[in-house]
Amino acid sequence: MQLLCRRGLSCLSFLVMRFDLVTIFPDFFTSSFSYGILNRARTTGLVELHTHDLRSYTHDRHKTVDDRPFGGGEGMVLKPQPIFEAAKTMGVSPKVHRDPAKETVILLSAQGRPFTQAVAHELAGMERVVMICGRYEGVDERVNQLLCDREISIGDYVLSGGELAAAVIVDAVVRLLPGALGHPDSSKFESFGAEDIDNKSDDPQVPPRTTHGAGGILDYPHYTRPADFEGAPVPEVLQGGNHDAIRAWRRRMALKKTLENRPDLLERSNLSKQDLKLLEEIRREKLDEA
């Protein structure tokens, strides 16, 4: 247990979260974790990031980590022995004795379940996350069967290896940890964020929030200075100072952007009656414009 004290924040008691990344390219992560939020989280002791060179757990002079697939086929497959030896050396608990709430082992592959913001929140509640970065044609299935708790993919496409996916997951998870961002609400009011909360303050001197929780859909558009750029002005409502009007506009624009870019999200989001009414208006407008 450690204490994190940052400017503008009170001291928070927390367990340091640990990531262990098993890879044949450990230097890949050197630059990825040296900037921005991840670097700050490391230097403040909020998170520990460890890379493990899979070739260090081989026993032949060529440090062989792969072999031809049984049954034939193209490509090479990562062998189970170095991966299991790496896990044992790292002190990873056996799968049958592992507490999934505190420690999890993930295989990164194109065959995995999709990585989502909900999964990022789940992982952010754990103490240790071990990620095995796949390579070549894939990883011996016994690694997934006997060692891993889950198999994750970051999208419907194929990468050369799991290193990029691991970096994406670490970034998405670390920014959800208390104290990682400059403002605690920064990870709430954004795409795929939590459902909205009451925007009224108990203090009559405090104006209502102009922000609007995403509730699983995409975020609304953002603008900054100048007010007019290349003949494209900032929407007038954002400059008027009417908090309720700004909030309503932002919700409408979030629904519109989601309808245009990710309509699938609308099908599984908990939309209010007002949201459904706005969506119907947006659809009618699109038909009128066509």
C-alpha positions, 0 to 999 in steps of 0.5 A: 500500500502506498500514498499518492500525493499530487498537486490539486489532489488529496493523498489517496491510498492505493495499491500499485497496479502492475503490468507484465508484458511477455514479448520477443520485442521488449524494447518495443515498449520503451518509447510507448511508455515514456510519454504523457499519462503513462510516463507520469503514472510510472514516475508517480508510482501509480503503476508498474510496467515490466517487460519480459523477453520470451527468448530469455526462457529458452534453453537452446543456443538459438533461443528458439521460441517458435516451431512449425504447426502440427497438421501443416500450414503456413507460418510458425507457432510460438511454443508453450514451454518458454511462455510457461517458464516465463510465467513461473519465473514471474510468480504468476499463480496457477490458473486454478488457484488464481484470484481473477479479481486481483490477477489475470493473464491475457493472451492477445490475438485476433481470435480473442473477444473484443476489447471495450471500455467496459473491459478496460474498467474491469481490468482497472480494478485488478492488481496485476495484469499479465499479457502475452504478446502473440507473434507469427501465425499464433500461439500454441493453444495450450497456452490459452487453455492452461495458462490464460484467463481470457483471450483479447483482440483490439479489433477486427484486423490482424497485426504482426504481433500483440505488442501494439495491442498490449500498448493500447490496453495498458494506455486505456486501463491506466488512464482509468486509475484514480490519480492518472488524469489531471481531473477525475471526471476526464475519463467519465465525460468521453466516448463510451463513458458512464451514464449521465448523472444529475447535473444540478448542484446542491449549491445554488451558486454553482451553475449546472454542468454543461457536460453530458455523460456518454452512457456508452455512445460516442462523445460530442464534438469539441471546439476551442479558439479561435471562434472562426477558423477558415470560415467555419465558426464555432456553433453559436450555442457554445458561445452563449453561456446558457448551460442547459442549452449547451448540455442539450446541444452536446447530447444531440450532437453525441447521438448524431455522431453515434448514428453516423459513425457507430449506429451499432452502439445505439442498439445496446445503449440505455437511451432515455425517451428524450434520446429516442425522440432526438434520434427520430428528429435527427433521422428525419433531418437526414432524410430531408437533406438527402 
